[in-house]
Amino acid sequence: MTDPWPATMLLPTVSVYADGVWVADGRDPDTDEPQALDGLTVRWGRSTVVDQPQASTCSLTLVDRAGGSRFTDLVRVGGRLDVLADAVIGTAPDPDDPDATLVINESFEAGPGLVYRTAGDAALTVVDGGTAGAHALAVDTLGALAVTLTVPPGPREPVGGNPAAWDTIPRSLSGETWYASVDVRLPAPFAQWDQWAVTLTPVTYTAPWSTAVPLGPVLTTTALPDGWVRISGSFVPPPNLWIGVAWRMWPTGPAWDELDDTTWDDLDTNPTSWDELGRFLIDRVQLIAPAAGATRLGMVFSGRVTDLEARFDDADQATVVDVNAADQRSELGNRDVGDQPWAAEALGSRFTRIVTASGQPIESRVSTTAAALPVSWRDVDRQPAMTLLSELATSADGVLWAATHPTTGPYLLLESLSDRLALFVLDLGDDGIIRISIRPADETGAMPIDACDVLLDPIRWRHDVEDMATRVAVTWREQTTDEQTGAPKPTDRVVTVTNTQLEADIGVHRIAVGTQLADAADAAVIADNILGRTGNTQWRVGGLEWRADTTDQLDGDALTRIMTLLDGTTRNGLPILLTGVPAWSPVPEDTTVPLYLEGGVYESVDGSWRLSLIVSAANATGMSAAWDDLPDDPDWAWDQVDPDIRWIDLGGVAAPTP
């Protein structure tokens, strides 16, 4: 999708909702409603690469200027508290400017793709001869009486798929006028038949998997050269929805007796096949947001109020209420699970079993990699559901996030670290030596953050042995039975891996990790991965703070990055490339530092966001290259690898792009 946003000063805002009711933001001194003051703080994520995240928390202060207790009608212990960020992105609508479109692949240069959905029999192929580029989409109706073709704003997800798939695509704002157009070329032999009908209709979506809802046809037509027709028009969609377009072709062809005395020989262009009598060409599909902009929305926090403290302020003659809330991890920590002993099963099945037994209506998503791992027979007795789920996340070498999104609301996300985008790659240099280099952002989708964008004052570089490990011991459970009763009685076994070189330098630093794994090979993989991440001897960066306040000139790209950091889905484990490292840093100047976002402290001050980011190094994270992934070339032989590279250094290093 072409980025249509020009440079504009933009700021993401903050909104608070208590049980779905908007809380006044404190900017109106005359209102009698309780207001949220500055100082809202959201804490989320984890601070190490071994521990699981704690419950995300949100704290804020309400003031009731009337000095009464009206706040009791707004907030309550156990009530829902949501924090959302939104921003308006400015656009420059110009129907003749192809770079202003919001539609993916408007001229079909990359093929029809999976984003085009049809109703009625039709075959879609890409052919030469478009108006806006070299290609057009050929729609062969295959004898259908009518065909409807729908273009969503982005690739569609399966039901319950990634709710953040369209987060970078703006939504509509209230009262906006949008523009849509499509170029259509009717089947050449019958182009003069006056009964053809093609209608263009904008459609709306509430989620990346939702059904398109039509808004009504746009019927303005314009004749173009070579038999093409442009159908276009403006429309006003409802607010806060994604917008797509659809067009309907009916009827798809005339009956022979509707052509008067026309004979086959009289047709201007003899088709090469009968099917071509029902072929439409589609090109230049445009959907353009208005100059006022479109909105980007993200949910920063969603949870329940855990405690309230009210006091009276004599100076302001107002009631002041401190509000604290925590996400669903806290709720699951207070729900005990007791059940009959669990047989050995796949981790994904065990995860679902625990969530169901908790009795809480909580949605969850488990990575495919983690879900397939076998876990041990277990006599659970009664334990907090969150403890059991965190054990599974650790067993999968993953992270259990309490994610949240405006489309879905809160849900649990078990992310496998091996599924993250590997930020390193093997690279064959001109000197014939294979080294490890950093993958470019356009290859991985990692977020680039320039060191100039973050404050120099809080940034810190650390190099110590406290977070290092030279030896990792992972416990797994062999599926043995009791010799007398024959009942399952798993036996704990330990897999230990050692970084002998690092141990010789700094002594023994041991990490022990308990898992529910039922296979030694899986435990060995986890041990290697943890040792690779904790055996990092390089400088580690902390104290990254990005302030989006009135002093920042934010263009559309900067706004997109800030909204990605704020969003409770896209921020989790986000890959980052820190660039423009200043000269005073203990790493070489202008070095690119690959990182993953693990947590943060987000504060709203004077209506603007301050983001303090907790990051981890990218070592031994992401899918590693298999030996047969390397090019079939003699120069990629083992003896060409840089001798300074250790086997453990290859964890999380991808194969070169073919």
LINQUIDA-V502912 format. One record per residue. N is the residue number from 1. RES is the residue in one small letter. PHI is phi in radians with two decimals (* if undefined). NEAR is the number of other C-alpha atoms within 12 Angstrom. Layout:
[[N	RES	PHI	NEAR] [N	RES	PHI	NEAR]]
//
This chain:
[[1	m	*	26] [2	t	-1.25	21] [3	d	-1.33	25] [4	p	-1.63	34] [5	w	-1.71	37] [6	p	-1.41	23] [7	a	-1.16	18] [8	t	-2.59	24] [9	m	-1.34	23] [10	l	-2.36	34] [11	l	-2.38	36] [12	p	-1.29	42] [13	t	-1.76	34] [14	v	-2.23	42] [15	s	-2.32	36] [16	v	-2.05	43] [17	y	-2.20	30] [18	a	-1.94	35] [19	d	0.89	22] [20	g	1.44	20] [21	v	-1.79	19] [22	w	-1.12	23] [23	v	-1.74	34] [24	a	-0.92	28] [25	d	-1.67	31] [26	g	1.51	30] [27	r	-1.57	17] [28	d	-1.85	16] [29	p	-1.25	18] [30	d	-1.68	13] [31	t	-1.28	17] [32	d	-1.62	21] [33	e	-1.32	30] [34	p	-1.01	37] [35	q	-2.15	38] [36	a	-1.50	41] [37	l	-1.51	33] [38	d	-1.03	27] [39	g	1.90	26] [40	l	-1.02	38] [41	t	-2.33	35] [42	v	-2.02	41] [43	r	-2.00	35] [44	w	-2.58	45] [45	g	1.58	40] [46	r	-2.29	29] [47	s	-1.88	26] [48	t	-2.27	26] [49	v	-1.59	39] [50	v	-1.97	36] [51	d	-1.34	27] [52	q	-1.53	33] [53	p	-1.10	39] [54	q	-1.44	30] [55	a	-1.06	33] [56	s	-1.20	39] [57	t	-2.23	38] [58	c	-2.36	35] [59	s	-2.22	39] [60	l	-2.71	40] [61	t	-2.13	34] [62	l	-1.80	40] [63	v	-2.23	41] [64	d	-1.86	36] [65	r	-1.15	30] [66	a	-1.30	22] [67	g	1.26	24] [68	g	-1.97	22] [69	s	-2.15	23] [70	r	-1.11	23] [71	f	-1.08	34] [72	t	-1.18	23] [73	d	-1.48	17] [74	l	-1.87	31] [75	v	-2.16	39] [76	r	-2.64	25] [77	v	-1.11	24] [78	g	1.62	22] [79	g	-1.33	27] [80	r	-1.31	31] [81	l	-2.28	41] [82	d	-2.13	41] [83	v	-2.14	48] [84	l	-2.11	36] [85	a	-2.08	37] [86	d	-2.50	36] [87	a	-2.71	41] [88	v	-1.82	35] [89	i	-1.82	39] [90	g	-1.33	32] [91	t	-2.28	30] [92	a	-2.18	28] [93	p	-1.27	29] [94	d	-2.57	22] [95	p	-1.00	27] [96	d	-1.62	20] [97	d	-1.83	20] [98	p	-1.12	29] [99	d	-1.37	28] [100	a	-1.60	33] [101	t	-1.27	38] [102	l	-1.76	45] [103	v	-1.52	40] [104	i	-1.19	37] [105	n	0.99	36] [106	e	-1.11	44] [107	s	-1.97	37] [108	f	1.06	36] [109	e	-1.20	25] [110	a	-1.79	20] [111	g	1.58	23] [112	p	-1.16	30] [113	g	1.22	22] [114	l	-1.74	21] [115	v	-1.52	28] [116	y	-1.73	35] [117	r	-2.05	30] [118	t	-2.02	27] [119	a	-2.10	21] [120	g	1.68	23] [121	d	-1.16	21] [122	a	-2.81	29] [123	a	-1.99	28] [124	l	-1.94	28] [125	t	-2.43	24] [126	v	-1.76	28] [127	v	-2.27	26] [128	d	-1.36	20] [129	g	1.92	25] [130	g	-1.36	32] [131	t	-1.50	31] [132	a	-1.74	29] [133	g	-2.84	23] [134	a	-1.35	19] [135	h	-2.17	25] [136	a	-2.47	35] [137	l	-1.66	40] [138	a	-1.55	34] [139	v	-1.95	42] [140	d	-1.61	36] [141	t	-1.35	35] [142	l	0.94	24] [143	g	1.50	24] [144	a	-1.21	25] [145	l	-1.27	23] [146	a	-2.58	28] [147	v	-2.35	33] [148	t	-2.05	34] [149	l	-2.04	41] [150	t	-2.08	39] [151	v	-2.05	44] [152	p	-1.22	45] [153	p	-1.26	47] [154	g	-2.84	33] [155	p	-1.01	31] [156	r	-1.33	31] [157	e	-1.82	21] [158	p	-1.15	15] [159	v	-0.98	13] [160	g	1.40	21] [161	g	-1.31	23] [162	n	-1.23	28] [163	p	-1.23	35] [164	a	-1.64	35] [165	a	-1.05	25] [166	w	-1.90	37] [167	d	-1.11	37] [168	t	-1.46	37] [169	i	-1.69	44] [170	p	-1.14	44] [171	r	-1.88	37] [172	s	-1.35	40] [173	l	-1.90	30] [174	s	-1.10	19] [175	g	1.38	17] [176	e	-1.34	24] [177	t	-1.92	26] [178	w	-1.80	42] [179	y	-2.24	38] [180	a	-2.41	46] [181	s	-2.72	43] [182	v	-2.65	48] [183	d	-1.72	39] [184	v	-2.24	44] [185	r	-2.04	38] [186	l	-1.25	40] [187	p	-0.93	37] [188	a	-0.93	25] [189	p	-1.10	31] [190	f	-2.01	33] [191	a	-1.07	29] [192	q	-1.54	20] [193	w	-1.18	22] [194	d	-1.53	15] [195	q	-1.72	18] [196	w	-1.05	26] [197	a	-2.43	29] [198	v	-2.22	37] [199	t	-2.04	35] [200	l	-1.81	42] [201	t	-2.33	40] [202	p	-1.22	45] [203	v	-2.27	35] [204	t	-2.10	33] [205	y	-2.35	34] [206	t	-1.77	28] [207	a	-2.74	37] [208	p	-1.14	34] [209	w	-2.16	27] [210	s	-1.35	27] [211	t	-1.40	22] [212	a	-1.18	30] [213	v	-1.94	23] [214	p	-1.24	28] [215	l	-1.79	23] [216	g	2.20	21] [217	p	-1.29	25] [218	v	-1.99	29] [219	l	-2.04	24] [220	t	-1.17	22] [221	t	-2.11	22] [222	t	-2.37	18] [223	a	-1.30	16] [224	l	-2.07	18] [225	p	-1.07	13] [226	d	1.06	18] [227	g	1.43	23] [228	w	-1.46	29] [229	v	-2.24	33] [230	r	-1.79	36] [231	i	-1.90	37] [232	s	-2.64	35] [233	g	2.90	28] [234	s	-1.94	29] [235	f	-2.75	32] [236	v	-2.02	26] [237	p	-1.45	33] [238	p	-1.11	24] [239	p	-1.33	23] [240	n	1.06	28] [241	l	-2.25	36] [242	w	-1.45	44] [243	i	-2.02	49] [244	g	-2.30	50] [245	v	-2.34	49] [246	a	-2.49	42] [247	w	-2.41	42] [248	r	-2.08	38] [249	m	-1.96	38] [250	w	-2.76	26] [251	p	-1.26	27] [252	t	-1.49	35] [253	g	3.13	38] [254	p	-1.40	27] [255	a	-1.31	18] [256	w	-1.08	14] [257	d	-1.36	10] [258	e	-1.50	15] [259	l	-1.76	20] [260	d	0.96	12] [261	d	-1.71	11] [262	t	-1.12	18] [263	t	-1.93	15] [264	w	-0.97	17] [265	d	-1.27	11] [266	d	-1.41	13] [267	l	-1.15	19] [268	d	-1.09	15] [269	t	-2.26	16] [270	n	-1.29	18] [271	p	-1.21	18] [272	t	-1.41	11] [273	s	-2.62	13] [274	w	-1.06	17] [275	d	-1.08	23] [276	e	-1.20	26] [277	l	-1.19	31] [278	g	-2.05	37] [279	r	-1.82	39] [280	f	-1.79	49] [281	l	-1.95	43] [282	i	-2.10	49] [283	d	-2.72	39] [284	r	0.90	41] [285	v	-1.43	49] [286	q	-2.17	47] [287	l	-2.48	48] [288	i	-2.19	50] [289	a	-1.36	42] [290	p	-1.33	36] [291	a	-1.09	25] [292	a	-1.15	23] [293	g	1.91	32] [294	a	-2.27	39] [295	t	-1.78	39] [296	r	-2.10	40] [297	l	-2.14	44] [298	g	-2.51	46] [299	m	-1.72	40] [300	v	-1.48	52] [301	f	-2.67	50] [302	s	-2.55	47] [303	g	-2.90	43] [304	r	-2.17	36] [305	v	-1.16	34] [306	t	-1.82	27] [307	d	-2.77	23] [308	l	-2.28	25] [309	e	-2.38	23] [310	a	-1.89	25] [311	r	-2.61	22] [312	f	-1.87	21] [313	d	-1.72	18] [314	d	-1.12	11] [315	a	-1.11	10] [316	d	-1.67	15] [317	q	0.89	15] [318	a	-2.43	25] [319	t	-1.53	29] [320	v	-2.03	32] [321	v	-2.20	33] [322	d	-1.55	32] [323	v	-2.06	39] [324	n	-2.20	35] [325	a	-2.43	38] [326	a	-2.40	36] [327	d	-1.42	44] [328	q	-1.19	42] [329	r	-1.05	41] [330	s	-1.12	26] [331	e	-1.08	30] [332	l	-1.19	35] [333	g	-1.20	24] [334	n	-1.83	18] [335	r	-2.02	25] [336	d	-1.39	25] [337	v	-2.00	28] [338	g	-2.27	23] [339	d	-2.82	19] [340	q	-1.15	15] [341	p	-0.92	20] [342	w	-1.66	25] [343	a	-1.27	25] [344	a	-1.03	27] [345	e	-2.78	25] [346	a	-1.24	29] [347	l	-1.02	41] [348	g	-1.06	32] [349	s	-1.16	27] [350	r	-1.10	37] [351	f	-1.05	42] [352	t	-1.08	29] [353	r	-1.06	28] [354	i	-1.21	36] [355	v	-1.06	36] [356	t	-1.10	23] [357	a	-1.17	27] [358	s	-1.22	30] [359	g	1.32	20] [360	q	-1.78	25] [361	p	-1.36	18] [362	i	-1.94	28] [363	e	-1.39	25] [364	s	-2.61	35] [365	r	-2.41	34] [366	v	-2.10	36] [367	s	-1.04	30] [368	t	-1.04	21] [369	t	-1.06	27] [370	a	-1.23	35] [371	a	-1.08	30] [372	a	-1.45	23] [373	l	-1.19	37] [374	p	-1.37	33] [375	v	-2.07	37] [376	s	-1.33	36] [377	w	-0.94	30] [378	r	-2.64	29] [379	d	-1.69	21] [380	v	-1.42	24] [381	d	0.96	15] [382	r	-2.31	21] [383	q	-2.47	23] [384	p	-1.04	26] [385	a	-1.02	36] [386	m	-1.16	36] [387	t	-1.10	30] [388	l	-1.16	36] [389	l	-1.21	45] [390	s	-1.14	40] [391	e	-1.06	34] [392	l	-1.16	42] [393	a	-1.08	43] [394	t	-1.13	39] [395	s	-1.12	51] [396	a	-1.64	50] [397	d	0.91	47] [398	g	-2.28	42] [399	v	-2.23	41] [400	l	-1.73	45] [401	w	-1.64	41] [402	a	-1.65	46] [403	a	-1.48	46] [404	t	-2.71	39] [405	h	-2.65	38] [406	p	-1.03	33] [407	t	-1.31	32] [408	t	-1.86	29] [409	g	1.40	35] [410	p	-1.29	36] [411	y	-2.75	34] [412	l	-1.57	39] [413	l	-2.24	40] [414	l	-1.68	41] [415	e	-1.74	40] [416	s	-1.51	36] [417	l	-1.12	42] [418	s	-1.27	36] [419	d	-1.57	28] [420	r	-1.19	35] [421	l	-1.18	38] [422	a	-1.19	43] [423	l	-1.68	46] [424	f	-1.97	41] [425	v	-2.59	36] [426	l	-1.32	36] [427	d	-2.39	28] [428	l	-1.61	26] [429	g	-1.38	17] [430	d	-1.10	10] [431	d	-1.50	12] [432	g	1.44	18] [433	i	-1.80	23] [434	i	-1.52	29] [435	r	-2.19	30] [436	i	-1.73	31] [437	s	-2.20	29] [438	i	-1.66	33] [439	r	-1.24	33] [440	p	-1.21	26] [441	a	-1.08	24] [442	d	-1.25	13] [443	e	-1.63	18] [444	t	-1.92	24] [445	g	1.38	19] [446	a	-1.13	34] [447	m	-1.43	36] [448	p	-1.39	32] [449	i	-2.20	34] [450	d	-1.39	25] [451	a	-1.02	30] [452	c	-1.20	21] [453	d	-1.43	27] [454	v	-1.88	29] [455	l	-1.28	23] [456	l	-1.33	23] [457	d	-1.10	14] [458	p	-1.41	17] [459	i	-1.18	26] [460	r	-2.39	22] [461	w	-2.03	21] [462	r	-2.14	21] [463	h	-2.52	18] [464	d	-2.61	16] [465	v	-1.80	23] [466	e	-1.10	20] [467	d	-1.70	28] [468	m	-1.61	34] [469	a	-2.30	38] [470	t	-1.83	36] [471	r	-2.57	33] [472	v	-2.12	36] [473	a	-1.98	31] [474	v	-1.96	39] [475	t	-1.56	34] [476	w	-2.24	37] [477	r	-2.14	32] [478	e	-1.26	29] [479	q	-1.49	27] [480	t	-1.73	19] [481	t	-2.19	15] [482	d	-1.22	12] [483	e	-1.11	10] [484	q	-1.52	8] [485	t	-1.72	9] [486	g	1.32	11] [487	a	-1.35	16] [488	p	-1.01	22] [489	k	-2.62	23] [490	p	-1.02	28] [491	t	-1.94	22] [492	d	-1.24	23] [493	r	-2.16	25] [494	v	-2.25	28] [495	v	-1.86	30] [496	t	-2.13	30] [497	v	-2.15	30] [498	t	-2.35	30] [499	n	-1.65	35] [500	t	-1.11	20] [501	q	-1.16	18] [502	l	-1.19	25] [503	e	-1.13	22] [504	a	-1.17	13] [505	d	-1.46	16] [506	i	-2.12	20] [507	g	1.55	18] [508	v	-1.46	21] [509	h	-2.22	26] [510	r	-1.91	28] [511	i	-2.10	30] [512	a	-1.97	26] [513	v	-2.20	32] [514	g	-1.64	31] [515	t	-2.33	40] [516	q	-1.84	46] [517	l	-1.13	46] [518	a	-1.95	37] [519	d	-2.44	32] [520	a	-1.13	30] [521	a	-1.10	22] [522	d	-1.13	30] [523	a	-1.13	38] [524	a	-1.15	30] [525	v	-1.09	31] [526	i	-1.12	43] [527	a	-1.05	43] [528	d	-1.08	37] [529	n	-1.13	45] [530	i	-1.15	48] [531	l	-1.12	44] [532	g	-1.10	38] [533	r	-1.37	41] [534	t	-1.57	38] [535	g	-1.61	44] [536	n	-1.29	31] [537	t	-1.73	27] [538	q	-1.58	23] [539	w	-1.15	22] [540	r	-2.02	35] [541	v	-1.73	31] [542	g	-2.56	32] [543	g	1.30	26] [544	l	-1.29	35] [545	e	-2.30	32] [546	w	-2.06	36] [547	r	-1.90	35] [548	a	-1.80	39] [549	d	-2.13	24] [550	t	-1.20	18] [551	t	-1.51	13] [552	d	-1.57	23] [553	q	-1.69	18] [554	l	-1.72	29] [555	d	-1.57	26] [556	g	-1.05	32] [557	d	-1.19	25] [558	a	-1.10	32] [559	l	-1.11	40] [560	t	-1.05	37] [561	r	-1.16	35] [562	i	-1.14	45] [563	m	-1.15	42] [564	t	-1.14	40] [565	l	-1.20	47] [566	l	-1.36	49] [567	d	-1.11	42] [568	g	-1.24	47] [569	t	-1.90	42] [570	t	-1.28	40] [571	r	-1.35	40] [572	n	-1.20	41] [573	g	1.18	47] [574	l	-1.07	42] [575	p	-1.30	41] [576	i	-2.31	42] [577	l	-2.03	36] [578	l	-1.45	38] [579	t	-2.04	27] [580	g	1.12	22] [581	v	-1.09	27] [582	p	-1.25	23] [583	a	-1.14	13] [584	w	-1.30	15] [585	s	-1.17	21] [586	p	-1.36	19] [587	v	-1.91	22] [588	p	-0.95	16] [589	e	-1.01	16] [590	d	1.15	19] [591	t	-1.23	20] [592	t	-1.56	30] [593	v	-1.92	42] [594	p	-1.40	38] [595	l	-2.45	41] [596	y	-2.22	45] [597	l	-1.43	41] [598	e	-1.95	40] [599	g	3.04	42] [600	g	3.11	38] [601	v	-2.15	36] [602	y	-1.93	40] [603	e	-2.14	37] [604	s	-1.83	38] [605	v	-2.24	24] [606	d	0.95	23] [607	g	1.35	27] [608	s	-2.12	31] [609	w	-1.69	38] [610	r	-2.08	35] [611	l	-1.94	38] [612	s	-1.73	33] [613	l	-1.79	42] [614	i	-1.83	37] [615	v	-2.18	37] [616	s	-2.17	39] [617	a	-1.21	41] [618	a	-1.59	48] [619	n	-1.08	44] [620	a	0.93	43] [621	t	-2.26	43] [622	g	1.74	37] [623	m	-1.23	27] [624	s	-1.45	34] [625	a	-1.25	28] [626	a	-1.44	16] [627	w	-1.05	17] [628	d	-1.43	14] [629	d	-1.41	19] [630	l	-1.32	25] [631	p	-1.01	21] [632	d	-1.44	12] [633	d	-2.52	14] [634	p	-0.99	14] [635	d	-1.23	19] [636	w	-1.70	25] [637	a	-1.32	18] [638	w	-1.02	20] [639	d	-1.31	14] [640	q	-1.62	22] [641	v	-1.27	24] [642	d	-0.91	24] [643	p	-1.12	14] [644	d	-1.35	14] [645	i	-1.43	20] [646	r	-1.61	18] [647	w	-1.01	22] [648	i	-1.17	31] [649	d	-1.27	36] [650	l	-1.49	37] [651	g	-1.16	38] [652	g	1.29	38] [653	v	-1.88	38] [654	a	-1.48	38] [655	a	-1.35	32] [656	p	-1.13	31] [657	t	-1.20	17] [658	p	-1.00	11]]
//
